[in-house]
Amino acid sequence: MTYLKWQDYPAWSQCAGRPALEEAEGELPDTVPTLTKDERAALEARRAALEGATAVEILPLQSLAVGAITGERGALAWGSVILAEYKDHAALEVYPPDRMLGLAALVKYSILHQITSTNVGTPEELFSFGGAVTEAAQLSLNLRASITALEHLKPGEYCQGCRAAYRCPALAKSMHAVIFSPIEALEDPEALPSAVPATIAAEDAWGQYIVPKLPLIEAWVAQVKRAAGLNLPPVVKRRKKRRLKRARGVPESS
């Protein structure tokens, strides 16, 4: 089990308190992915595409120690690696193409290979990226099991994938400010939503700030409904049509 999911780096790098809030939702098991037949075929096809290489080594689903980057002991990721050896250097490719996986693979295989390029950036770019990851991860790890984590919650587009979005105080406050006016108290049960103009233009305040927030609002409302058990489909009762049978010999009424 890991606390910081490497796939969620874009989220917790901007909302440092998100992992602490999500942890109360229960841990998700760390599973080893599997390659499909098409994915294996794509890796083999890539071997043939690496022209000029003296040797190409395919390493499907390798364990990569992302904990060396995030600072979380024992944290692993899984990715497929291709190493292409040339006369004077080596190239590394990682799949899925991700900078976190690329850096972890670079650290693991640069001991035996003189890697000068990858499919997710130069080694210099990856090490620079790693410094930013370590800094963001340190803040999130320090907030684990701490009430101060709530002070580091920052709503954004990444909230749509957060398992704790339905009870996030920062997101609730942000959505309240969008739907209602800023002067309406969050706990006011009689708060009235802001009036919607007859038309919304792309250049006005509604078009620039409110409309882009609609997917976020809808995703948040959906999560609240699921958590409260309110997402059950409505029961539609169909009325049975009564069929009138005409008696034989009785003419239809005009």
RAZIGI-V117127 format. One record per residue. N is the residue number from 1. PHI is phi in degrees with one decimal (* if undefined). NEAR is the number of other C-alpha atoms within 10 Angstrom. Layout:
BEGIN
N PHI NEAR
N PHI NEAR
END
This chain:
BEGIN
1 * 12
2 -124.3 16
3 -84.1 17
4 -98.6 22
5 -79.7 18
6 -62.5 22
7 -65.5 12
8 -94.2 14
9 -53.0 17
10 -56.4 11
11 -83.1 22
12 -75.3 25
13 -73.8 18
14 -104.3 16
15 -121.9 22
16 -62.8 26
17 -87.1 27
18 -59.5 29
19 -58.8 25
20 -66.4 25
21 -71.9 23
22 -71.1 17
23 -60.3 16
24 -69.1 11
25 -80.4 10
26 100.4 8
27 -79.3 11
28 -93.1 11
29 -68.0 8
30 -83.8 12
31 -112.6 9
32 -85.9 12
33 -69.9 10
34 -124.7 12
35 -92.5 12
36 -80.3 9
37 -61.3 8
38 -67.3 9
39 -67.1 14
40 -64.9 15
41 -65.1 11
42 -66.1 11
43 -65.1 18
44 -65.9 14
45 -65.5 11
46 -65.6 15
47 -57.9 17
48 -69.3 10
49 -79.5 10
50 -84.3 15
51 -71.6 12
52 89.2 10
53 -78.6 17
54 -77.0 11
55 -155.7 14
56 -128.5 19
57 -117.0 13
58 -104.0 16
59 -121.4 13
60 -73.6 18
61 47.2 17
62 -92.3 15
63 -81.4 17
64 -120.5 23
65 -81.2 22
66 -74.6 26
67 -62.8 19
68 -66.8 17
69 -94.6 23
70 -82.3 25
71 87.3 16
72 -93.9 18
73 -61.3 13
74 81.2 12
75 -71.8 21
76 -123.7 21
77 -131.8 24
78 -123.5 20
79 -157.8 23
80 -94.7 22
81 -123.4 25
82 -121.0 21
83 -112.9 22
84 -113.9 22
85 -93.6 20
86 -114.4 16
87 -62.4 9
88 -121.4 8
89 -162.2 13
90 -135.3 20
91 -116.9 21
92 -120.2 25
93 -129.6 23
94 -126.6 26
95 -133.3 18
96 -67.1 13
97 -65.0 15
98 -147.0 16
99 -65.7 19
100 -63.8 25
101 -65.4 28
102 -61.7 27
103 -67.9 28
104 -62.7 24
105 -69.2 26
106 -62.1 26
107 -63.1 18
108 -72.2 14
109 -104.1 14
110 -72.1 14
111 -65.6 9
112 -106.6 7
113 -131.3 16
114 -90.0 16
115 -80.8 22
116 -117.4 16
117 -152.4 16
118 -138.6 22
119 -86.8 14
120 -126.3 20
121 131.8 17
122 -74.1 16
123 -55.2 19
124 -63.4 12
125 -65.0 12
126 -68.3 20
127 -67.8 19
128 -65.3 12
129 -61.8 16
130 -60.7 20
131 -63.8 13
132 -67.3 14
133 -63.4 20
134 -60.6 18
135 -64.8 14
136 -66.8 18
137 -66.4 23
138 -61.7 14
139 -64.7 16
140 -64.1 23
141 -66.4 20
142 -68.3 14
143 -90.0 21
144 -63.3 18
145 56.0 14
146 -125.9 12
147 -66.9 12
148 -68.8 13
149 -60.7 21
150 -65.9 18
151 -80.1 13
152 -109.6 18
153 -86.7 22
154 -127.8 20
155 -64.0 22
156 -171.2 14
157 -60.5 11
158 -69.1 16
159 -63.1 22
160 -63.5 18
161 -100.7 12
162 -81.7 17
163 -72.9 18
164 -107.2 22
165 -60.5 23
166 -66.4 21
167 -123.3 15
168 -76.3 21
169 -65.7 16
170 -67.6 16
171 -69.2 20
172 -61.6 18
173 -66.2 14
174 -66.4 18
175 -66.2 19
176 -63.1 19
177 -66.8 17
178 -73.9 19
179 -80.0 17
180 -106.6 17
181 -85.4 14
182 -59.9 13
183 -84.8 8
184 -75.0 15
185 -69.5 14
186 -62.5 15
187 -91.5 8
188 -73.7 8
189 -71.4 7
190 -105.1 8
191 -64.2 14
192 -108.6 11
193 -66.9 13
194 -63.0 13
195 -68.6 9
196 -88.2 9
197 -64.6 8
198 -60.8 5
199 -133.3 7
200 -120.1 14
201 -98.5 11
202 -63.1 10
203 -89.7 9
204 -85.0 10
205 -61.3 11
206 -62.6 17
207 -68.3 14
208 -83.7 13
209 -115.0 13
210 -83.5 14
211 -57.5 16
212 -62.5 12
213 -85.1 17
214 -57.4 14
215 -59.8 12
216 -67.4 19
217 -63.4 22
218 -63.7 12
219 -65.8 16
220 -66.5 24
221 -61.7 16
222 -63.0 15
223 -69.0 21
224 -62.6 17
225 -63.2 14
226 -63.5 13
227 -66.2 13
228 -91.1 10
229 70.9 9
230 -102.1 12
231 -97.9 12
232 -70.9 8
233 -65.0 6
234 -64.9 7
235 -85.8 6
236 -100.3 6
237 -92.4 6
238 -89.9 6
239 -81.1 6
240 -74.4 6
241 -78.3 6
242 -85.2 6
243 -98.7 6
244 -90.9 6
245 -97.0 6
246 -80.8 9
247 -73.8 8
248 -63.5 6
249 85.2 6
250 -97.0 7
251 -69.9 8
252 -67.8 7
253 -74.4 4
254 -82.9 3
END
